[in-house]
Amino acid sequence: MSTEMVRLNITLPSSIAEELNQCSVPRKRSQIIAEAITMRIRHLKKDSKGKADQIRTIDKARLIKPIGKLTRGLMENMDKAIKIHLLLDSE
């Protein structure tokens, strides 16, 4: 992976931002988010992305082979991200 840094603007629900503020100081939020994304990517065999804002339904028959597995914790994070994008209750 490249070590080049890119600035991104993200939008979080206020409840998630409040939780993030409670577990870190404001200047460390970006680092926590970057570490969470890095951990998710490292657990896959190939560089991959899970885009919670681009959900599609496809038939399992169209899938050729798995490229990796998410840990339980990473899957829970993905579930949270999907709930945020679908405006579902996060509890």
C-alpha positions as YAML, in Angstrom:
chain: A
units: angstrom
residues:
- id: 1
  name: MET
  ca: [0.00, 0.00, 0.00]
- id: 2
  name: SER
  ca: [1.12, 3.53, -0.70]
- id: 3
  name: THR
  ca: [2.10, 5.74, 2.24]
- id: 4
  name: GLU
  ca: [0.97, 8.86, 0.38]
- id: 5
  name: MET
  ca: [-1.71, 10.66, 2.38]
- id: 6
  name: VAL
  ca: [-4.96, 11.91, 0.86]
- id: 7
  name: ARG
  ca: [-7.37, 14.22, 2.64]
- id: 8
  name: LEU
  ca: [-10.99, 13.03, 2.57]
- id: 9
  name: ASN
  ca: [-14.09, 14.70, 3.92]
- id: 10
  name: ILE
  ca: [-16.54, 12.30, 5.47]
- id: 11
  name: THR
  ca: [-19.96, 12.78, 7.00]
- id: 12
  name: LEU
  ca: [-20.89, 10.86, 10.13]
- id: 13
  name: PRO
  ca: [-24.14, 10.74, 12.03]
- id: 14
  name: SER
  ca: [-23.89, 12.89, 15.16]
- id: 15
  name: SER
  ca: [-24.27, 9.84, 17.42]
- id: 16
  name: ILE
  ca: [-21.22, 8.15, 15.84]
- id: 17
  name: ALA
  ca: [-19.22, 11.41, 16.00]
- id: 18
  name: GLU
  ca: [-20.10, 11.74, 19.70]
- id: 19
  name: GLU
  ca: [-18.91, 8.18, 20.39]
- id: 20
  name: LEU
  ca: [-15.71, 8.89, 18.48]
- id: 21
  name: ASN
  ca: [-15.16, 12.08, 20.50]
- id: 22
  name: GLN
  ca: [-15.66, 10.15, 23.75]
- id: 23
  name: CYS
  ca: [-12.98, 7.59, 22.94]
- id: 24
  name: SER
  ca: [-10.39, 10.01, 21.50]
- id: 25
  name: VAL
  ca: [-9.30, 13.61, 21.31]
- id: 26
  name: PRO
  ca: [-10.55, 15.50, 18.23]
- id: 27
  name: ARG
  ca: [-7.14, 15.58, 16.51]
- id: 28
  name: LYS
  ca: [-6.90, 11.76, 16.63]
- id: 29
  name: ARG
  ca: [-10.26, 10.98, 14.98]
- id: 30
  name: SER
  ca: [-8.80, 10.73, 11.47]
- id: 31
  name: GLN
  ca: [-6.12, 8.34, 12.73]
- id: 32
  name: ILE
  ca: [-8.73, 6.09, 14.36]
- id: 33
  name: ILE
  ca: [-10.85, 6.01, 11.20]
- id: 34
  name: ALA
  ca: [-7.78, 5.32, 9.02]
- id: 35
  name: GLU
  ca: [-6.67, 2.48, 11.34]
- id: 36
  name: ALA
  ca: [-10.13, 0.90, 11.23]
- id: 37
  name: ILE
  ca: [-10.13, 0.97, 7.43]
- id: 38
  name: THR
  ca: [-6.55, -0.36, 7.28]
- id: 39
  name: MET
  ca: [-7.39, -3.27, 9.61]
- id: 40
  name: ARG
  ca: [-10.38, -4.17, 7.45]
- id: 41
  name: ILE
  ca: [-8.31, -4.18, 4.26]
- id: 42
  name: ARG
  ca: [-5.40, -6.19, 5.73]
- id: 43
  name: HIS
  ca: [-7.65, -9.13, 6.57]
- id: 44
  name: LEU
  ca: [-8.41, -9.79, 2.91]
- id: 45
  name: LYS
  ca: [-6.19, -11.72, 0.49]
- id: 46
  name: LYS
  ca: [-6.44, -8.97, -2.13]
- id: 47
  name: ASP
  ca: [-6.77, -5.22, -1.77]
- id: 48
  name: SER
  ca: [-10.51, -4.76, -1.48]
- id: 49
  name: LYS
  ca: [-13.11, -2.26, -0.43]
- id: 50
  name: GLY
  ca: [-16.48, -2.65, 1.17]
- id: 51
  name: LYS
  ca: [-18.64, 0.24, 0.03]
- id: 52
  name: ALA
  ca: [-21.65, 0.47, 2.29]
- id: 53
  name: ASP
  ca: [-23.09, 3.24, 0.16]
- id: 54
  name: GLN
  ca: [-23.12, 1.09, -3.01]
- id: 55
  name: ILE
  ca: [-25.19, -1.94, -2.12]
- id: 56
  name: ARG
  ca: [-26.48, -4.26, -4.85]
- id: 57
  name: THR
  ca: [-28.40, -7.50, -4.84]
- id: 58
  name: ILE
  ca: [-26.99, -10.22, -7.07]
- id: 59
  name: ASP
  ca: [-27.55, -13.94, -7.47]
- id: 60
  name: LYS
  ca: [-24.95, -16.12, -5.71]
- id: 61
  name: ALA
  ca: [-24.51, -17.99, -9.00]
- id: 62
  name: ARG
  ca: [-22.77, -14.90, -10.41]
- id: 63
  name: LEU
  ca: [-20.02, -15.11, -7.79]
- id: 64
  name: ILE
  ca: [-16.98, -16.95, -9.12]
- id: 65
  name: LYS
  ca: [-14.88, -17.49, -5.98]
- id: 66
  name: PRO
  ca: [-14.39, -15.85, -2.59]
- id: 67
  name: ILE
  ca: [-11.45, -13.46, -2.25]
- id: 68
  name: GLY
  ca: [-11.31, -13.49, 1.55]
- id: 69
  name: LYS
  ca: [-13.26, -13.36, 4.78]
- id: 70
  name: LEU
  ca: [-14.02, -10.61, 7.24]
- id: 71
  name: THR
  ca: [-13.47, -11.18, 10.93]
- id: 72
  name: ARG
  ca: [-16.51, -10.95, 13.17]
- id: 73
  name: GLY
  ca: [-15.43, -7.47, 14.31]
- id: 74
  name: LEU
  ca: [-14.94, -6.22, 10.77]
- id: 75
  name: MET
  ca: [-18.30, -7.63, 9.74]
- id: 76
  name: GLU
  ca: [-19.92, -5.80, 12.66]
- id: 77
  name: ASN
  ca: [-18.24, -2.59, 11.46]
- id: 78
  name: MET
  ca: [-19.57, -3.17, 7.96]
- id: 79
  name: ASP
  ca: [-23.05, -3.81, 9.35]
- id: 80
  name: LYS
  ca: [-22.87, -0.49, 11.21]
- id: 81
  name: ALA
  ca: [-21.75, 1.33, 8.06]
- id: 82
  name: ILE
  ca: [-24.61, -0.18, 6.05]
- id: 83
  name: LYS
  ca: [-27.12, 0.83, 8.74]
- id: 84
  name: ILE
  ca: [-25.77, 4.39, 8.65]
- id: 85
  name: HIS
  ca: [-26.14, 4.63, 4.87]
- id: 86
  name: LEU
  ca: [-29.62, 3.12, 4.93]
- id: 87
  name: LEU
  ca: [-30.63, 5.42, 7.82]
- id: 88
  name: LEU
  ca: [-31.54, 2.44, 10.00]
- id: 89
  name: ASP
  ca: [-31.41, 2.44, 13.78]
- id: 90
  name: SER
  ca: [-27.85, 1.45, 14.78]
- id: 91
  name: GLU
  ca: [-28.99, -0.53, 17.85]
...
